[in-house]
């Protein structure tokens, strides 16, 4: 069932931002402002301007920019420009309508007058600011974890693996994209699995603890979030794999470990989480907005039935996957302990420096994800995705969404070199020397 979109009223906005206000106090605040409609692309406030009012965003979406860099996308209900009114300093960002919006604009003079006359408004304002500061503290903690020292001397090398992801929640979405567009991403000799069309998985991973099991590893773990597409495919000898063209973690330590230890093609992605929604920013641009409705409990049998029907709607295999899921549900987590849960082979492109050579060698890596925990938690109603960059590899529409709890161990990467070599700048223009042709590893 599609969840209807309800535009919050001015009263609802005030209740969200200043929840302890009485009815009369809310009315005073509403009557002190002016309701305005602002078209998409119009500017509400500019970086460096003097602050003469605050805006209560009652409908629509705005973008926040600093020095032409997209910082955030905010959705109603929200308050804009509050800090500059309170401290008297210039605007710290430019705010532009991302869609058509409605705002309640309250002048600085009226707002200051209400603060003097209304103790309840002061209490609510303090509560609102305290909540905002607590959110900043939480982000700062995540930032410090991304700078954690996972290197060792001599040589400043990364702490070796194997690396382990303790159980975490994965938001898994079945997407339907353009088959030709997905096929263009495939490594040489690989192809999409016949019958799946353009279906692939897009996952939002909320890692709670990534750590190394090496004997000399530091006794500490770190958290991060990551958006990852997984495309089912067949290799040249028709063995099934999952291809990962890019990964988008919000943590530079995760990028360093992923790229150096396993060859993952990771790129920094800023992920903004909201209740039942998330935004992914890459390279200062909003790439995708994902949202969903209610979250309902789901058992393993129903999960496997549903996801098989999403990928192979005409195959009629739901009853088989239901039986497999029911068996796993009965056996519980012991199925993983006894090695009955599958290992997931993931292939990806990587570039690595070749010792003694002045070129980068492009290779095709395979990394097996050994499951250490698997549990299906919830079904997500009515998932929706809006892609804001038509040229980005992520695209399509959401068919279904689930929340699963997984844990896994990264096995060592298996590397198959390819012919592609990228000469370094020191030898610009010199063709690479031919290399012996490698046979496929027994994947």
Protein Blocks (a to p, Z undefined) as FASTA:
>chain_A
ZZddddddfklmmmmmmmmbcfklmmmmmmmpccddddehiafbdghiacfbdcddfbdc
ddddeehiafbdcdddddehklmmmnopacfbdcddfbdcddddddfklmmmmmmmmmkl
mmmmmmmmmmmmmmmmmmmmmmmmmmpccbdcehiiacdddddddddddddddddddfkl
mmmmpcghiacdehklmadcddddddfbdcdfbfklccbdddddddddddddddfkopac
dddfbacdfbfklmmmmmmmnopacddddddddehiacddeehiafbdcdddddddddfk
lmmmmmmmmmmmmnopmmmmmmmmmmmmmnmmmlmmnopaccdddddddddddehiacdc
ddddddddddfbdcdfbdcehiacddfbfkbmbgcjdfbdcddddddddddddddddfbd
cddfklgoiacddddddddddZZ
